[in-house]
Amino acid sequence: MAMIVATNNEGKLKEIREILDCYKIDSLKDKNILIDVEEDQKTFLGNAKKKAQEIYNITHEATIADDSGLCINALNGFPGVLTHRFLGENATDEMRNNYLIEKTNQYTDRSAKVVCYIVYYNGQDTIVGEGILNGFISKNRRGENGFGFDEIFELKNGKTLAELTPDEKNEVSARSLALKDLKRKLMKITIS
């Protein structure tokens, strides 16, 4: 089975290809699609569905799309669906992570979760994978592996996601949990 991933993010694409290794995965770039679907929905699931449907409408090929983000308990779930955009489109991961550490340092509760929804859409079927990873916001940025907020999201073992090897991260990340959930559901469809 082949599908398009509605992303141009190389880190995300690599992770998706590693977990959905039994499928042929094309990126938007592979298909010469030069659009960025606006993430204007109020939920992660809403954004993922919108992206999958819009790319399908262009290509008429099965598409998967995700939306994920960091929800910090002391900040009432902020940044949530705005995780990548809360400081503006030109902000870097470093700028966002420094801001979140500074904000969270004002509280004793550092608990947070990463939420990820991945939607598969083929014109008639919508299949949803969900992954949630609980952890904490670290007091400083740590680790060289990963992208986004990986260097500030600390697991219960004390390591940040960016301190894990790619294989270790693929075992625990919210995206990997959502991809594995989606893969299980897709396997049921292809078997039946």
N, C-alpha and C positions, 0 to 999 in steps of 0.2 A: 504494500500500500504506500502511496506517495502522498505527501501533503506539503503545503507551504506554511512557513512560520511567519507570522505578521510582525517581523522585527528586523532591524539592521544592527542590533546590539550583538557584537561578536562574542562577548562573554556568555550572554544568554543563549545564543545560537549553539555554541560549543556544548553547553550543559544539556540542552535539549537533544542534540544529536547523540550525546553519550548515553542518555537514558532511553530515548526512543530509537535505539540502535537497530531495531528490526524493520524500521520504516525508512523510506527515502525522504529526506527532509531538504527542501529548498528554502532559501531565504528570499526576501523581497528583492534583494540585489541580484540573486540568481535568475529571477524572473523579470528583471529590468523594470521593477515597479518602484517609482521614485516618490511615493507619497508617505506621509506620516499621518495616520488617522488620529484626529483630535480626541484626547481622552477627557471628555466633558461630562461623563456620567457620575453619579453620586456614590457608586460602589465599585469595588474591584471587579465583581462579576459583571456589572453593567458595561464597564470599559472593555473587558475581555470579549464579551459577546459582540459589542459594537465593532471592534477591530476585526474579529473573525468574519462577521457578516459582510463588512465593507470590502475586505480583500477578496472574499469569495465572489462577491458581486462583480468584481473587476476580472477575475481569472476563471471563474466557474470551475475551480479546483478545490478539493478539500483543504481547509485552512485551520491552523490552530493559532490562537492568540492568548496572551496572558496579561494579567495585570496583578501587580503585587506591591506591597509596601510595608512600611514599618509603622506600628501603632504603639505609642508609648503611653503607659497607663497614667503616669503622673500628669501628662499633658492631654488627658481626655481623648486618647487615641490619635493625637496629632503625631506626625504629619498625615497618616492615613493615605487616602487616594491622591494626595498632593505630594507624596514622598519625593518624587523626582522634580517637582516644579515649585515647591513652596518658597524658594528663594529666587524664582525666575528661571527662564529657559537657559540663560548663560552661566548659571552657577555650576561650579565643579563639585564632584563628590567630596573633595576635601573641604570646601566651603560649607556644604550641607552638614557633613559629619561634625565639623568644629562647632557649628551653630547648635546642633542637637546635643552634643556633650555639654556645652555651656548652659543650655536651658535645663537639662536633666540634672546638672550638678546642684541646682537649687533645691532638689528634693531628696529625701532619704529613699523613697521608692524608685528604684531604677528598672523595674520590671517592664518588659515590652514583649511584643510578638511580631513576627513577620507573617503576613497573610498572603497567600497566592491562589489565584483562580486561573485555570487554563481551560479554554473552551475550544472544542473541535466542532467545526460546522462544515457540512458537505452539501448544503442546499436544502436538505430536509431534516437530517438528524443534528441535534445539538447535544453534545456530551460534555459534561463538566467534571474536571478534576480539581480537587481542593487540597491545599496543604497549609498547615499552621504550625509554626515553630515558636515555642516560648523561650524566653531568655531575658537578658538584661542589657542596658546600655553601659558600655565600659566607660571608665573615667578618662581614657585617652585612646587614640587610634593605635591599633596594633595589627601587624600582619601584612604580608606582601601578596597573598593570593586573593583572588576575588575582585569584586567591583562593587559600586554602589556603597551601601552602608555595611558591607561585610566586615570592615575593619573596626566598627564600633558595636557590632552585635555580638554579645558574649553569651556563650552557652553555659549550662550548669557546671560543666567541667572546668570553667575558667578561661577557656580559649575563645577567641573571636572566630567568626566564620573565615576571616582572612588568614588565620593561623593554621587552618586545616589544609591538608592536601586536597587536590581536586576530588580524589576518590572518597576521602572522608566527608567532604562537603556534600557530595552527591548522595551520601547515605542519610543526611539529616536536614538539608536545606528545605525551606517551605516550597520552593519551586520543584525540587526533586520529589518531595512528597506528593505534590499536585500532579506532576508528570507520571509518577508511578500509579497514582489513583486513576488518572486518565488512561494509561496503558492497560491496566486491568479491565477497564470498561470497554476499551476498543477491542481487546482480545475476545471478549464475550460476543461482540457483534460479528467479528470476522469468523468466529467458530460456528455461530448459529446460522 
